[in-house]
Amino acid sequence: MRAESDAFFRRLLETPGPSGDERAVARVWRSYAAAFADVSSDPLGSSHATVNGEGSPHLAIVGHIDEIGLVVNHIDDDGFIWFGGVGGWDPEVLVGQRVRILSRDGGVPGVIGKKARHQQTQEDREKPSKIENLWIDIGAAGAKEAKERVQIGDLAVLEQPVVDLGGGRMVSRACDNRCGAFVAAETARLYAESPGAARVTGVASVAEETSFAGAYTSAFSLAPDLAIAVDVTNVSDHPSTSKEKLGAVAIGKGPSLSRGAGVHPVVFELLRDTANDEGIPIQVEPAGGETWTDADAVHKSRGGIPTAVVSIPLRYMHSPNELLQLDDLEACATLIAAFARRLEGPITTE
């Protein structure tokens, strides 16, 4: 990956942007995209980067820019902060994590607390952790001090740095889905270097983890002729996962294309053929219904938008240490840019 693209991806990963407040990370995305595209944003905060604005057909590449997070529910008399989830958490991964609360005065550091094992009964130890039994400790001496720094409704993210593991593999708290937002921008950049007939708009959509709001509104306002949702996907290349049930997807073997119910067959076939012709390795995973990506909103917009899903394989999704291989990420942008250059007319099911 070129140095500028790598630096951009790392800035996306490090910048907080939980569902509901993606402003900081959206600014990073728009600043990068402004160098090669016409950039705009909508009232909800989704960002758009358009290349070859007079071209046809119009392809939208949608990657959500929000991450899962936490929300402050209550501050008790002792200054401890009780919280809820924003997006889908396994509470077990939250125990002992450091957090950054996005307060009005900047990031407030804290740690997620739980009764120490030494104080637990045998019954306590056998029960799974629940969010309602965890709290955030910001080191406040009491409620007054805590409320001077934090307010009800403040959002928070886990405080985890990007870590390189070697061999082109890295971990971050926010691969889901800064990967998709990165690909949306990077595809637009690659396409701008060698455009075809199509108009291409990269979309960094908001609030996928909670409502798909950004995908609904962007698809409606942009009215593309076809779309590709770019997200991350769970792999089956680690212990205790069934390939027979979920399909065989692994990191390091290229982007994964969803096939089946919920994705448009013609768009899938064009993507597959592009990959084969360009020598880009891909994987195929089953889609039995909802894809649980922005595609579920986009394809139902207006009179219907032919939509496919291209995903970056990811280990340990919705955890503090989501693991990916950078080659898969780069290949995803290369594939979609090559696909865009082949577009010459509308997509139909005929």
C-alpha positions as CSV (number, residue, x, y, z in Angstrom):
1,M,0.0,0.0,0.0
2,R,1.3,3.5,-0.9
3,A,2.5,5.5,2.1
4,E,-0.2,8.2,1.8
5,S,-3.0,5.6,1.7
6,D,-1.6,3.7,4.7
7,A,-1.3,6.9,6.7
8,F,-4.9,7.8,5.9
9,F,-6.2,4.4,7.0
10,R,-4.4,4.7,10.3
11,R,-5.8,8.1,11.0
12,L,-9.3,6.7,10.3
13,L,-8.6,3.9,12.8
14,E,-7.3,6.1,15.5
15,T,-9.9,8.9,15.3
16,P,-13.1,8.2,17.4
17,G,-16.4,8.1,15.7
18,P,-19.1,6.1,17.4
19,S,-22.6,5.9,15.9
20,G,-24.3,9.2,16.6
21,D,-21.1,11.3,16.6
22,E,-18.9,10.6,13.6
23,R,-17.9,14.2,13.1
24,A,-14.2,13.9,13.8
25,V,-13.5,10.9,11.7
26,A,-15.7,12.2,8.9
27,R,-13.5,15.3,8.7
28,V,-10.5,13.1,8.3
29,W,-12.2,11.3,5.4
30,R,-13.4,14.4,3.6
31,S,-9.9,16.0,3.9
32,Y,-8.3,13.1,2.2
33,A,-11.0,12.7,-0.5
34,A,-10.9,16.4,-1.4
35,A,-7.6,16.0,-3.2
36,F,-9.2,14.0,-6.0
37,A,-13.0,14.3,-5.7
38,D,-15.9,16.7,-5.3
39,V,-16.7,16.4,-1.6
40,S,-19.9,17.1,0.3
41,S,-21.8,16.0,3.3
42,D,-25.5,15.7,4.3
43,P,-27.4,16.9,7.4
44,L,-26.9,13.6,9.2
45,G,-23.1,13.6,8.7
46,S,-22.6,11.1,5.9
47,S,-19.8,12.2,3.5
48,H,-19.8,11.9,-0.3
49,A,-16.8,12.0,-2.7
50,T,-17.7,12.1,-6.4
51,V,-15.5,11.5,-9.4
52,N,-16.5,12.2,-13.0
53,G,-19.7,13.9,-12.0
54,E,-21.2,14.0,-15.5
55,G,-20.6,10.3,-16.1
56,S,-23.2,7.5,-16.4
57,P,-24.2,5.1,-14.9
58,H,-23.8,6.3,-11.4
59,L,-22.1,3.9,-9.0
60,A,-22.2,4.5,-5.2
61,I,-19.6,2.7,-3.0
62,V,-20.9,2.8,0.6
63,G,-18.8,2.1,3.6
64,H,-20.0,3.1,7.0
65,I,-17.6,5.2,9.1
66,D,-19.2,4.7,12.5
67,E,-17.9,2.3,15.1
68,I,-19.6,0.6,18.1
69,G,-19.3,2.5,21.3
70,L,-20.8,3.3,24.7
71,V,-23.2,5.9,26.1
72,V,-23.2,7.4,29.6
73,N,-26.5,6.5,31.3
74,H,-26.0,7.6,34.9
75,I,-23.4,9.1,37.3
76,D,-23.8,7.9,40.9
77,D,-23.1,9.6,44.1
78,D,-19.6,8.2,44.3
79,G,-18.7,9.4,40.8
80,F,-18.9,6.1,39.0
81,I,-20.3,6.2,35.5
82,W,-22.9,3.6,34.4
83,F,-23.3,3.0,30.7
84,G,-25.1,1.3,27.9
85,G,-23.9,-0.1,24.6
86,V,-24.1,1.7,21.2
87,G,-24.1,-1.2,18.8
88,G,-23.6,-4.9,19.5
89,W,-21.2,-5.8,22.3
90,D,-20.1,-9.0,23.9
91,P,-19.9,-7.7,27.4
92,E,-17.1,-10.1,28.3
93,V,-14.6,-8.1,26.1
94,L,-15.4,-4.9,27.9
95,V,-14.1,-6.0,31.3
96,G,-11.0,-4.1,32.3
97,Q,-10.8,-2.0,29.0
98,R,-9.7,1.6,28.9
99,V,-12.2,4.0,27.4
100,R,-12.2,7.5,26.0
101,I,-15.4,9.5,26.8
102,L,-16.1,12.1,24.2
103,S,-17.1,15.0,26.5
104,R,-17.6,18.6,25.7
105,D,-14.1,19.4,26.8
106,G,-12.4,16.7,24.9
107,G,-11.6,13.0,25.6
108,V,-11.9,11.9,29.2
109,P,-10.0,8.7,30.0
110,G,-11.4,6.0,32.1
111,V,-11.4,2.3,32.8
112,I,-14.3,-0.2,32.9
113,G,-14.6,-1.8,36.3
114,K,-16.0,-5.0,37.7
115,K,-15.9,-6.6,41.1
116,A,-12.4,-8.2,41.4
117,R,-12.2,-12.0,41.2
118,H,-11.0,-12.1,44.8
119,Q,-14.4,-10.6,45.9
120,Q,-16.6,-12.8,43.8
121,T,-18.4,-15.8,45.0
122,Q,-18.2,-19.1,43.1
123,E,-21.7,-18.3,41.7
124,D,-20.4,-14.8,40.6
125,R,-17.5,-16.4,38.7
126,E,-19.7,-18.8,36.8
127,K,-22.0,-16.0,35.5
128,P,-21.2,-14.2,32.3
129,S,-20.6,-10.5,32.5
130,K,-23.5,-8.1,31.8
131,I,-23.2,-4.5,30.8
132,E,-25.5,-3.4,33.6
133,N,-23.0,-4.8,36.1
134,L,-20.1,-2.9,34.7
135,W,-19.1,0.7,35.3
136,I,-16.6,3.3,34.1
137,D,-14.2,4.8,36.6
138,I,-12.6,8.1,35.6
139,G,-10.8,8.6,39.0
140,A,-13.4,11.1,40.2
141,A,-13.6,11.7,44.0
142,G,-17.4,12.0,43.8
143,A,-20.4,12.9,41.7
144,K,-19.6,16.6,41.6
145,E,-16.2,16.1,40.1
146,A,-17.5,13.4,37.7
147,K,-20.3,15.7,36.5
148,E,-17.9,18.5,35.8
149,R,-16.1,16.3,33.3
150,V,-18.8,14.0,31.9
151,Q,-22.5,14.4,31.0
152,I,-25.4,12.1,30.6
153,G,-25.5,11.0,26.9
154,D,-21.8,11.4,26.3
155,L,-20.5,8.7,23.9
156,A,-17.3,6.8,24.4
157,V,-15.0,4.4,22.5
158,L,-12.4,2.0,23.7
159,E,-9.0,3.4,24.1
160,Q,-7.0,0.9,22.0
161,P,-4.1,1.9,19.6
162,V,-3.4,0.3,16.2
163,V,-0.9,-2.5,16.6
164,D,1.1,-4.1,13.7
165,L,1.5,-7.8,14.1
166,G,3.9,-8.3,11.2
167,G,3.3,-9.9,7.9
168,G,0.9,-7.1,6.8
169,R,-1.5,-7.9,9.6
170,M,-2.8,-5.4,12.1
171,V,-5.3,-5.0,14.9
172,S,-7.5,-2.1,15.9
173,R,-10.8,-1.4,17.7
174,A,-12.3,0.2,14.6
175,C,-11.6,-2.0,11.6
176,D,-15.5,-2.3,11.6
177,N,-15.9,-0.3,9.5
178,R,-13.2,2.2,8.9
179,C,-12.2,-0.5,6.4
180,G,-15.3,0.2,4.3
181,A,-15.0,3.9,4.6
182,F,-11.3,3.7,3.5
183,V,-12.2,1.5,0.5
184,A,-15.0,4.0,-0.5
185,A,-12.4,6.8,-0.6
186,E,-9.6,4.8,-2.0
187,T,-11.7,3.4,-4.8
188,A,-12.6,6.9,-5.8
189,R,-9.0,7.9,-5.8
190,L,-7.9,5.0,-8.0
191,Y,-10.8,5.6,-10.4
192,A,-9.9,9.3,-10.6
193,E,-6.4,8.3,-11.9
194,S,-8.0,6.4,-14.8
195,P,-11.7,7.1,-15.1
196,G,-14.2,5.3,-17.3
197,A,-17.7,6.3,-18.4
198,A,-19.3,6.0,-15.0
199,R,-19.8,8.5,-12.3
200,V,-18.4,7.1,-9.1
201,T,-19.3,8.4,-5.6
202,G,-17.6,7.1,-2.5
203,V,-19.9,7.3,0.6
204,A,-18.8,7.3,4.2
205,S,-22.2,6.6,5.8
206,V,-23.1,7.2,9.4
207,A,-25.0,5.2,12.0
208,E,-24.9,1.7,10.4
209,E,-24.3,0.0,13.7
210,T,-27.6,1.4,15.1
211,S,-30.0,2.2,12.3
212,F,-28.5,2.2,8.8
213,A,-29.6,5.9,8.7
214,G,-26.7,7.1,6.6
215,A,-27.2,4.4,4.0
216,Y,-30.9,5.2,3.7
217,T,-30.5,8.9,3.3
218,S,-27.4,8.8,1.1
219,A,-29.0,6.3,-1.3
220,F,-32.1,8.4,-1.5
221,S,-30.3,11.7,-2.1
222,L,-27.6,10.4,-4.5
223,A,-30.1,8.1,-6.4
224,P,-27.3,5.9,-7.9
225,D,-28.0,3.4,-10.6
226,L,-26.2,0.7,-8.7
227,A,-24.2,0.4,-5.5
228,I,-21.6,-1.7,-3.6
229,A,-21.7,-1.9,0.1
230,V,-18.2,-2.4,1.6
231,D,-18.0,-3.8,5.1
232,V,-16.0,-6.4,7.1
233,T,-17.0,-10.0,7.4
234,N,-16.4,-12.7,9.9
235,V,-13.9,-15.4,9.0
236,S,-13.9,-19.1,9.6
237,D,-10.1,-19.5,9.7
238,H,-9.7,-19.8,13.5
239,P,-10.7,-22.4,16.1
240,S,-14.3,-23.1,17.0
241,T,-15.9,-21.8,13.9
242,S,-18.0,-23.9,11.4
243,K,-17.2,-23.6,7.7
244,E,-20.2,-25.9,7.0
245,K,-22.5,-23.4,8.7
246,L,-21.0,-20.0,7.8
247,G,-18.9,-20.7,4.7
248,A,-15.1,-20.7,4.2
249,V,-13.6,-17.2,4.5
250,A,-10.1,-16.5,5.6
251,I,-7.8,-13.4,6.0
252,G,-5.1,-13.0,3.4
253,K,-7.1,-14.6,0.6
254,G,-8.7,-11.5,-0.9
255,P,-11.9,-9.7,-0.5
256,S,-15.1,-11.7,0.0
257,L,-18.1,-11.3,-2.3
258,S,-21.6,-12.1,-0.9
259,R,-23.7,-14.3,-3.1
260,G,-27.3,-15.4,-2.6
261,A,-30.5,-13.7,-1.3
262,G,-30.0,-10.1,-0.4
263,V,-27.5,-9.2,-3.2
264,H,-28.1,-8.5,-6.8
265,P,-27.0,-11.4,-9.0
266,V,-25.9,-9.4,-12.0
267,V,-23.8,-7.0,-9.9
268,F,-22.2,-10.0,-8.2
269,E,-21.4,-11.7,-11.5
270,L,-19.8,-8.5,-12.9
271,L,-17.7,-8.2,-9.8
272,R,-16.6,-11.9,-10.0
273,D,-15.8,-11.6,-13.7
274,T,-13.8,-8.4,-13.1
275,A,-11.8,-10.2,-10.4
276,N,-11.1,-13.2,-12.6
277,D,-10.1,-11.0,-15.6
278,E,-7.8,-8.8,-13.4
279,G,-6.2,-11.6,-11.5
280,I,-7.5,-10.4,-8.2
281,P,-8.0,-13.2,-5.6
282,I,-11.5,-13.3,-4.2
283,Q,-13.6,-15.4,-1.9
284,V,-17.4,-16.1,-2.0
285,E,-19.6,-16.3,1.0
286,P,-23.3,-17.2,1.3
287,A,-26.0,-14.6,1.9
288,G,-29.2,-16.3,2.9
289,G,-31.2,-13.2,3.5
290,E,-30.2,-9.9,5.2
291,T,-26.5,-9.1,4.8
292,W,-26.4,-6.9,8.0
293,T,-24.6,-4.3,6.0
294,D,-25.6,-1.0,4.4
295,A,-26.7,-3.0,1.4
296,D,-29.9,-3.9,3.3
297,A,-30.9,-0.2,3.3
298,V,-29.5,0.8,-0.1
299,H,-31.1,-1.8,-2.3
300,K,-34.6,-0.9,-1.0
301,S,-34.2,2.9,-1.6
302,R,-36.3,4.7,-4.2
303,G,-37.5,2.2,-6.9
304,G,-34.8,-0.3,-6.0
305,I,-31.0,0.0,-6.4
306,P,-29.0,-3.1,-7.6
307,T,-26.6,-3.7,-4.8
308,A,-23.7,-6.1,-4.0
309,V,-21.6,-6.6,-0.9
310,V,-17.8,-6.8,-1.0
311,S,-16.2,-7.4,2.4
312,I,-12.7,-7.4,4.0
313,P,-12.2,-10.6,6.1
314,L,-11.8,-9.9,9.8
315,R,-11.1,-11.8,12.9
316,Y,-12.6,-11.0,16.3
317,M,-15.3,-8.5,15.1
318,H,-16.8,-6.2,17.7
319,S,-13.9,-6.5,20.0
320,P,-11.0,-4.2,21.0
321,N,-8.7,-6.1,18.7
322,E,-10.2,-6.7,15.3
323,L,-7.6,-8.3,13.0
324,L,-7.2,-7.9,9.3
325,Q,-4.6,-8.3,6.5
326,L,-3.8,-5.1,4.6
327,D,-3.5,-7.0,1.3
328,D,-7.2,-7.8,1.5
329,L,-8.1,-4.2,2.1
330,E,-6.0,-2.9,-0.9
331,A,-7.3,-5.6,-3.2
332,C,-10.9,-4.6,-2.3
333,A,-10.3,-1.0,-3.6
334,T,-8.4,-2.3,-6.7
335,L,-11.3,-4.6,-7.6
336,I,-14.1,-2.1,-7.2
337,A,-12.1,0.6,-9.2
338,A,-11.6,-2.0,-12.0
339,F,-15.3,-2.9,-11.9
340,A,-16.3,0.8,-12.1
341,R,-14.2,1.3,-15.3
342,R,-16.2,-1.5,-17.0
343,L,-19.6,0.1,-16.4
344,E,-21.2,1.3,-19.6
345,G,-25.0,1.2,-18.9
346,P,-27.7,0.4,-16.4
347,I,-27.9,-2.9,-14.5
348,T,-30.9,-5.1,-15.0
349,T,-32.0,-8.7,-14.1
350,E,-32.7,-9.5,-17.8
